[in-house]
Amino acid sequence: MVLDLSYLAEQPSEAQEKALQAAITKACLDSIVQYLTEVADTMVANNIPALNEPTIRAMISELQTKVLQ
């Protein structure tokens, strides 16, 4: 039986994996920052003075809706 190891040549290097992980982390954090900025702007526009449990749950619901799109 011949074992095909050609896929090993296609594996990213450790540096490439780290770069990809860093890029994904940055994209996630950028998205969170963008979303929180939108939340803050909405709070100002709708005169929501403080975050409380119902407000945070509404934010969670909205974020889940965006994730599922």
C-alpha positions in Angstrom: 0.0 0.0 0.0 1.4 3.4 -1.0 0.7 6.2 1.4 0.1 9.6 -0.3 1.8 12.3 1.7 1.5 15.0 -0.9 -1.0 16.9 1.2 1.9 17.7 3.6 3.4 20.1 1.0 0.1 22.0 1.0 0.0 22.6 4.8 0.6 26.2 5.8 3.8 26.9 7.7 3.6 27.8 11.4 4.2 31.4 10.5 1.3 31.4 8.0 -1.0 29.8 10.6 0.0 32.4 13.2 -0.6 35.2 10.6 -4.0 33.7 9.7 -4.9 33.4 13.4 -3.9 37.0 14.0 -5.9 38.2 11.0 -9.0 36.3 12.2 -8.6 37.7 15.7 -8.2 41.2 14.3 -11.3 40.8 12.1 -13.3 39.6 15.1 -12.2 42.4 17.3 -12.8 45.0 14.6 -16.4 43.6 14.2 -17.0 43.8 17.9 -15.7 47.4 18.0 -17.9 48.3 15.1 -21.0 46.7 16.8 -20.3 48.4 20.1 -19.9 51.7 18.4 -23.3 51.1 16.7 -24.8 50.3 20.1 -23.4 53.4 21.7 -24.7 55.6 18.8 -28.1 53.9 19.1 -28.2 54.5 22.8 -27.5 58.2 22.2 -30.0 58.5 19.4 -32.7 56.8 21.5 -31.8 58.4 24.8 -30.9 55.2 26.6 -29.0 56.5 29.6 -27.5 53.2 30.9 -27.1 49.6 30.2 -29.2 47.2 32.3 -30.2 43.6 32.0 -33.0 44.1 29.4 -30.9 46.4 27.3 -28.0 43.9 27.3 -30.3 41.1 26.4 -31.7 43.1 23.5 -28.1 43.7 22.4 -27.4 40.0 22.6 -30.5 39.3 20.5 -29.5 41.8 17.9 -26.0 40.4 17.7 -27.3 36.8 17.3 -29.6 38.0 14.5 -26.6 39.6 12.7 -24.5 36.5 13.2 -27.2 34.3 11.7 -27.5 36.4 8.5 
